[in-house]
Amino acid sequence: MSTPLELLAPAGNAEIGRAAIDHGADAVYIGAPQFSARAQAGQTIAEIAKLIEYAHFFHTRVYVALNTILTDDEIPPALEIIHSLDACGADGLIIQDMGLLELNLPPIPLIASTQMHNVSPEKVKFLEEVGFQKVVLARELSIKEIAAIRARTSVELEAFVHGALCVSYSGQCYMSHFTCGRSANRGTCSQPCRHSYNLKDGDGKIIISDKHLMSLKDMNRLDAMAELIAAGVTSFKIEGRYKEIDYVKNITAAYRLALDRFIADHPTYHRAGSGTCAFTFRPDPKKTFNRGYTSYYLKSNREQPASWHTPKSMGELIGKIEVIGRDFFQIDNHDLQNGDGLCFLTKQETLIGCRVDQVEQGRIYPNNMQDLATGTTIFRNFDSAFSRALKQSTNCRTIAVEMEFSQDQEGIRLKITDEDGVTVTHGQEAIFETARDPSRARASIETQLARTGETPYRVTQITIHPEEPGFLPLSILNNLRRQALAMLTRERINQYRRRSGGITPNSVPYPEPELDYRANVANSLAEKFYARHGARIKEKAWELSAEPAAQLFGRTVMTTRYCLLNQMDACLKSSPDKGKKSFKPPLRIFDRGHTYRLEFNCRACQMQVIPED
């Protein structure tokens, strides 16, 4: 029996979710009306229900994120939402708050959000034993660490493969809450990691000024899919519930093609959803929003994943300016067009943008020549032609069907069987004449039955009985086809079967006997859950405090695998190379509002960020 591989795409809303499915997603994830870790991406139950019906036609799934920590007052409305989601057919619930496991939940599969800090075999094994059917792994894990988790567990493993990166371990970042009271664990992160900072050493000397020292490039693991599968991952997640529809189309299509190539060469795996995609554009991750790309420690701790110059999208590299004139410049071997958006870094390393007004005889005329000079490296962050192609890309996923047409004195019948074995038969009375030209009559029947138009069906075979059918008006054939395909659509949705879930409370020991604020316990049910599993809560979630800044001084507000020393070629674990840099500790980053001390746990390859004032 082969193993299904699931491509999981983001759905900022139902329209984007449908586009993701059209472009190859085997599942999508969307925000619940409340309590989602992307608070601005929540959707109504009605919109989610529409998306679910569309997804189930393709035998794809819809997972709903309800993955913030909850207060006691929020537990009842959260439970009401969960029951509503189950009633409309949701395929899974992504959660962070363990208090929900103390409730009488409907039999909906539970998915452990990456906000749970799923980094060790012990933690993932525990989640499996208490009833989670899928675990979303921390983004920071390497291939070796993922394989170690797989070796100790059998639960489905989901891994991020593309999109924006939180610099901190998810669920372990309190920097936004500290600076402005907006908590990442409550879905309202203000992204202070994307701000600019200064860096000073132990003597107070400024080492780096006004750079985005904590801002990471975006993840891209297209080239590592085979290795992730070998390590035990079967669900591949694209980040981006705040991303626009063009981004989702492009990136989903890129990963669809990558997974299909793998499956074609490995018959022990298959697609988790139905249908085949045919794209009218060539997917290219460089052509939609990106901050530059990184594989993010998947194979090496020596990777330098930060993008210090800007947290904005740079797009794709075009080349360097070779010639510059009063109102134009020239670049060798480019394909720039009118309306393209460009950007570049000035000599002061500030990001500036312009638009291409005209391209003529090799000359590029922008709407603004400010700071452009010979040797400037140009990036394209908006490709007008590619954008048009994406907007025109619709209905690119189809279900293969075989048709069997029969004609006798009682009437005509059309039997349709799809690629999943779903079968319907529609018949009707019809008076037909003996065809003067039977071959022409047969060809007419084949032609009309194959015209599936705007429906999501692709006819691969038509069988006609008898060999020499009688003549039928085109209107009758078209009506027969339409009615039969409508029946098939209803039957496909009716035959879709959701997986069932369910939690049976037990007392499996939690891997840690004592838990502090990093367990994010914000309600009494979560306390009860951990107590039942032998863990004592020493400190509740910081989000319950009315004065977070006063409480968090001197405490770790961010733990990250990203290391500023490594980014600066000053890793303390690397061999003492001749040109290796060194800086007097402790290092501090600061902006206009706060100063943070950096501490380095070299054994674990981790950096901690601690506010000092």
CORDAZI-V732108 format. One record per residue. N is the residue number from 1. PSI is psi as a letter, one per 40 degrees, with the letter a starting at -180 (NA if undefined). NEAR is the number of other ideal C-beta (glycine too) atoms within 10 Angstrom. D_FIRST is the distance of its C-alpha to the first C-alpha in Angstrom with 2 decimals. Layout:
n: {N:N}
psi: {PSI:PSI}
near: {NEAR:NEAR}
d_first: {D_FIRST:D_FIRST}
This chain:
n: {1:2:3:4:5:6:7:8:9:10:11:12:13:14:15:16:17:18:19:20:21:22:23:24:25:26:27:28:29:30:31:32:33:34:35:36:37:38:39:40:41:42:43:44:45:46:47:48:49:50:51:52:53:54:55:56:57:58:59:60:61:62:63:64:65:66:67:68:69:70:71:72:73:74:75:76:77:78:79:80:81:82:83:84:85:86:87:88:89:90:91:92:93:94:95:96:97:98:99:100:101:102:103:104:105:106:107:108:109:110:111:112:113:114:115:116:117:118:119:120:121:122:123:124:125:126:127:128:129:130:131:132:133:134:135:136:137:138:139:140:141:142:143:144:145:146:147:148:149:150:151:152:153:154:155:156:157:158:159:160:161:162:163:164:165:166:167:168:169:170:171:172:173:174:175:176:177:178:179:180:181:182:183:184:185:186:187:188:189:190:191:192:193:194:195:196:197:198:199:200:201:202:203:204:205:206:207:208:209:210:211:212:213:214:215:216:217:218:219:220:221:222:223:224:225:226:227:228:229:230:231:232:233:234:235:236:237:238:239:240:241:242:243:244:245:246:247:248:249:250:251:252:253:254:255:256:257:258:259:260:261:262:263:264:265:266:267:268:269:270:271:272:273:274:275:276:277:278:279:280:281:282:283:284:285:286:287:288:289:290:291:292:293:294:295:296:297:298:299:300:301:302:303:304:305:306:307:308:309:310:311:312:313:314:315:316:317:318:319:320:321:322:323:324:325:326:327:328:329:330:331:332:333:334:335:336:337:338:339:340:341:342:343:344:345:346:347:348:349:350:351:352:353:354:355:356:357:358:359:360:361:362:363:364:365:366:367:368:369:370:371:372:373:374:375:376:377:378:379:380:381:382:383:384:385:386:387:388:389:390:391:392:393:394:395:396:397:398:399:400:401:402:403:404:405:406:407:408:409:410:411:412:413:414:415:416:417:418:419:420:421:422:423:424:425:426:427:428:429:430:431:432:433:434:435:436:437:438:439:440:441:442:443:444:445:446:447:448:449:450:451:452:453:454:455:456:457:458:459:460:461:462:463:464:465:466:467:468:469:470:471:472:473:474:475:476:477:478:479:480:481:482:483:484:485:486:487:488:489:490:491:492:493:494:495:496:497:498:499:500:501:502:503:504:505:506:507:508:509:510:511:512:513:514:515:516:517:518:519:520:521:522:523:524:525:526:527:528:529:530:531:532:533:534:535:536:537:538:539:540:541:542:543:544:545:546:547:548:549:550:551:552:553:554:555:556:557:558:559:560:561:562:563:564:565:566:567:568:569:570:571:572:573:574:575:576:577:578:579:580:581:582:583:584:585:586:587:588:589:590:591:592:593:594:595:596:597:598:599:600:601:602:603:604:605:606:607:608:609:610:611:612:613}
psi: {h:i:h:i:h:h:h:h:i:i:g:d:i:d:d:d:d:d:d:d:d:d:e:e:h:e:i:i:h:i:h:i:d:i:f:i:e:g:d:e:e:i:i:i:d:d:d:d:d:d:d:d:d:d:d:d:d:e:f:i:i:h:i:h:h:g:f:i:i:i:i:d:d:e:d:d:d:d:d:d:d:d:d:d:d:d:d:e:e:i:e:i:h:h:i:d:h:e:d:d:e:e:i:g:i:i:f:h:h:h:h:h:i:e:e:e:g:g:e:i:d:d:d:d:d:d:d:d:d:e:e:h:e:i:h:h:i:i:d:e:i:i:d:d:d:d:d:d:d:d:d:e:i:e:i:h:h:h:i:h:e:i:a:i:h:h:d:i:h:h:e:e:h:e:d:d:d:d:d:e:e:h:h:d:e:e:e:f:h:e:f:e:e:e:i:i:i:i:h:i:a:d:e:e:h:h:d:h:h:f:i:g:d:e:h:i:i:i:i:h:f:d:e:e:d:d:d:d:d:d:e:e:h:e:h:h:h:h:i:f:e:e:i:i:d:d:d:d:d:d:d:d:d:d:d:d:d:d:d:d:d:d:d:d:e:g:e:e:i:i:i:d:a:i:i:h:h:h:i:e:i:h:h:h:d:e:e:i:h:i:f:i:i:i:e:g:e:d:e:h:e:e:i:g:e:i:g:d:d:i:e:i:h:d:a:i:h:d:a:i:h:d:i:h:a:d:f:i:i:i:h:i:f:i:f:i:i:h:e:i:h:i:i:i:h:i:d:e:f:h:h:i:i:i:i:h:d:i:h:h:f:e:h:h:h:i:e:h:e:h:e:h:i:h:e:h:h:h:i:h:e:h:h:d:d:d:d:d:d:d:d:e:h:i:f:e:h:i:h:h:i:h:i:h:h:i:h:a:d:e:a:i:i:h:h:h:h:i:e:e:e:h:h:i:h:h:i:i:i:h:h:i:i:h:h:d:g:d:d:d:d:d:d:d:d:d:d:d:d:e:g:e:b:e:i:f:i:h:h:e:h:h:h:h:h:i:d:g:i:i:h:i:i:d:d:d:d:d:d:d:d:d:d:d:d:d:d:d:d:d:d:d:d:d:e:h:h:i:i:i:a:i:h:h:h:a:f:h:h:i:d:h:d:i:h:a:d:e:e:f:h:e:i:d:d:d:d:d:d:d:d:d:e:e:h:h:h:d:h:i:h:d:e:e:i:e:g:d:d:d:d:e:h:e:i:h:e:h:h:i:d:h:h:d:d:d:d:e:f:f:h:e:e:i:i:g:i:d:e:h:i:i:i:h:i:i:i:i:i:i:a:d:d:i:h:h:h:h:i:h:g:d:d:e:f:i:i:i:h:h:h:d:NA}
near: {5:11:12:15:22:21:27:26:32:28:33:23:19:21:14:25:31:19:23:33:27:24:28:27:32:26:25:31:28:29:26:26:18:16:25:22:25:19:15:11:22:23:22:12:16:11:17:25:19:17:26:26:13:19:28:20:19:22:21:29:27:27:24:33:27:26:28:29:27:25:17:12:8:18:19:11:13:21:16:11:19:23:12:18:25:17:12:16:19:27:23:22:24:24:28:26:29:25:25:23:20:19:14:7:19:17:11:24:20:23:26:28:24:27:27:23:19:24:20:16:15:15:20:25:18:21:22:19:14:21:19:24:18:23:27:26:22:24:24:23:24:18:18:10:18:22:16:17:24:18:10:12:20:9:18:19:22:26:24:24:26:23:22:20:22:23:23:26:21:24:23:21:25:28:25:23:26:25:19:15:16:17:23:25:25:22:24:17:21:16:16:24:25:17:18:18:24:17:19:19:15:11:7:8:10:11:16:14:10:14:18:19:22:26:24:24:21:21:21:20:21:16:10:19:19:13:15:20:18:13:22:19:28:18:24:24:25:24:20:25:25:13:22:13:19:20:23:28:27:26:29:27:26:23:25:25:16:20:21:16:12:14:18:9:9:14:8:8:17:13:20:20:20:20:24:15:17:9:20:10:18:12:23:14:20:17:24:26:21:23:22:19:17:20:19:22:19:24:13:8:13:13:16:15:22:24:21:18:17:19:19:16:18:22:24:15:12:19:15:14:19:12:12:15:10:5:13:19:21:16:18:10:6:15:10:19:15:14:16:25:17:23:19:20:16:13:8:8:11:12:16:15:16:19:14:19:15:14:17:9:6:12:14:24:15:20:12:13:15:8:14:19:12:11:8:18:14:21:20:23:19:19:22:16:15:22:17:13:18:26:11:9:19:14:11:20:22:20:22:16:23:15:23:16:24:17:19:12:6:10:14:21:18:23:16:23:17:22:16:15:7:20:15:20:13:19:15:13:8:17:10:17:10:10:16:8:11:15:10:11:21:18:12:18:25:17:12:19:21:14:14:17:10:7:17:18:21:17:18:12:10:17:11:18:11:11:8:13:21:17:15:21:14:12:9:16:21:14:15:23:25:15:15:23:24:13:15:22:18:12:15:20:18:10:13:21:8:17:12:10:20:12:16:6:12:10:10:16:12:22:15:16:9:12:18:13:21:17:24:25:25:24:24:13:18:26:20:14:21:19:13:16:19:13:20:12:16:11:14:18:24:21:19:14:15:7:8:20:15:9:17:20:13:9:15:20:24:26:21:22:22:27:24:22:20:22:17:19:13:15:19:12:13:13:6:6:8:4:5:12:11:11:17:12:14:14:21:20:22:16:15:8:12:18:15:23:17:20:14:20:11:12:7:9:19:16:24:17:25:18:21:12:8}
d_first: {0.00:3.79:6.77:9.63:13.00:16.00:19.44:22.05:25.57:28.92:30.85:34.52:35.04:33.40:34.52:32.95:29.73:29.63:30.38:27.53:25.08:26.85:26.40:22.67:22.06:18.88:21.12:24.79:26.95:30.47:33.40:34.51:38.12:39.29:38.25:36.03:36.28:37.35:40.11:41.19:37.75:37.58:37.06:38.22:36.08:36.92:35.68:32.43:31.95:32.50:29.90:27.34:27.96:27.59:24.34:22.75:23.65:21.24:18.65:19.55:20.88:24.33:25.04:28.70:30.58:33.13:33.34:36.99:38.80:40.78:44.23:45.06:46.49:43.31:41.01:42.02:41.55:38.22:37.03:38.36:36.41:33.16:33.71:34.54:31.38:29.30:31.36:30.71:26.92:26.21:22.62:23.73:26.95:27.70:30.46:32.70:35.11:34.19:36.86:34.56:32.56:35.75:35.80:34.57:31.76:29.84:26.12:25.13:22.59:24.67:24.21:26.43:28.52:29.35:32.87:31.98:32.29:28.84:29.62:28.97:26.31:28.70:28.98:25.29:24.64:27.46:26.13:22.80:24.84:27.07:24.33:23.32:19.77:20.14:22.70:24.40:25.46:29.02:29.62:31.53:28.77:28.19:25.03:26.10:26.68:23.35:21.63:23.94:22.93:19.19:20.14:21.93:19.74:16.36:17.57:16.37:18.67:20.51:22.97:25.79:25.76:28.82:32.13:35.11:35.31:37.18:39.24:39.01:36.07:35.04:36.61:39.12:41.47:44.78:46.82:46.90:47.87:50.57:52.06:52.15:50.54:47.40:44.37:40.98:39.63:41.28:39.99:43.30:43.19:46.16:44.57:47.43:45.20:45.83:49.61:51.93:53.37:55.86:55.26:58.06:58.41:60.14:63.54:62.88:62.71:60.65:58.03:56.17:57.44:55.82:52.24:48.92:48.19:45.23:43.56:40.28:38.78:35.59:32.12:30.26:27.05:25.96:26.28:24.26:20.92:19.13:20.90:20.06:16.31:16.83:18.91:16.30:17.23:14.80:17.66:20.53:23.82:26.84:30.09:32.76:33.66:37.20:36.30:37.43:35.45:35.98:34.50:31.35:30.94:31.48:29.37:26.38:26.52:26.83:23.67:21.80:22.77:21.91:18.32:17.95:19.39:16.95:13.86:15.67:15.95:12.53:9.78:7.10:8.58:9.81:12.90:13.24:15.98:17.04:19.69:21.08:24.02:27.08:29.62:33.34:33.92:32.68:31.25:33.27:33.21:36.76:38.14:37.52:38.65:38.22:40.42:39.27:35.93:34.67:31.38:32.96:32.81:29.19:30.35:34.06:36.54:39.18:38.03:40.76:39.07:42.19:44.02:47.59:49.39:47.83:45.10:45.04:42.91:44.15:41.87:41.68:44.17:46.54:49.09:52.61:55.76:57.74:60.72:62.14:64.86:66.71:64.06:61.18:59.07:57.13:53.80:52.63:49.51:48.51:47.15:48.82:49.84:52.21:50.90:48.64:48.88:49.76:50.22:51.63:53.07:56.85:58.87:58.90:55.07:55.05:52.46:54.15:52.86:54.31:53.46:53.83:56.56:56.85:55.66:58.26:58.92:56.77:58.44:56.60:58.80:57.52:59.03:60.13:61.19:61.66:60.80:59.35:60.58:59.97:57.05:55.36:51.55:50.28:46.93:45.79:44.43:44.49:43.54:45.14:43.49:39.99:40.75:41.82:38.66:36.54:38.69:38.22:34.42:33.23:30.86:28.71:25.34:24.70:22.37:22.08:23.58:24.72:28.07:29.73:33.48:35.74:39.51:41.88:45.09:43.44:42.17:39.16:35.52:32.61:29.04:26.50:22.71:20.85:17.66:15.87:17.36:20.28:23.34:27.06:30.22:33.65:36.82:40.48:43.76:45.04:48.11:47.68:50.06:49.76:48.90:51.59:48.96:45.64:43.79:44.99:44.01:40.49:40.26:41.56:38.87:36.10:37.76:38.14:34.69:33.15:35.29:32.92:35.26:34.48:31.50:28.02:26.97:26.70:27.38:25.54:26.92:29.90:30.84:34.42:36.14:38.79:39.13:42.49:42.25:45.31:46.47:45.25:46.58:44.32:44.68:43.14:40.13:39.64:39.92:37.41:34.85:35.62:35.41:32.11:30.45:31.94:30.44:26.98:27.42:28.38:25.58:22.90:24.42:24.85:21.27:19.94:18.92:19.66:18.07:20.76:22.33:25.36:27.38:28.77:31.73:31.85:33.99:31.60:33.99:34.03:33.95:37.56:40.49:42.63:41.87:44.22:44.30:41.07:39.11:40.40:41.35:43.36:43.39:44.12:40.68:39.12:41.82:40.93:37.23:38.04:40.71:38.31:36.11:39.16:39.99:43.50:44.23:47.22:47.37:46.10:44.81:47.46:46.85:48.90:51.97:54.69:55.77:52.70:54.73:57.10:54.31:52.22:54.96:54.21:50.61:47.46:46.45:43.71:41.49:39.83:38.07:40.07:43.22:46.42:47.72:44.78:45.19:48.84:48.11:49.60:46.67:48.21:45.44:45.67:48.04:51.67:51.74:55.13:54.53:52.61:53.96:55.06:56.28:58.39:56.52:55.96:54.57:54.87:53.71:55.87:56.53:59.39:58.26:56.70:56.45:53.39:53.35:50.40:49.25:46.87:44.59:43.91:41.93:39.27:39.88:40.92:43.89:45.54:47.79:50.67:53.38:56.94:59.13}
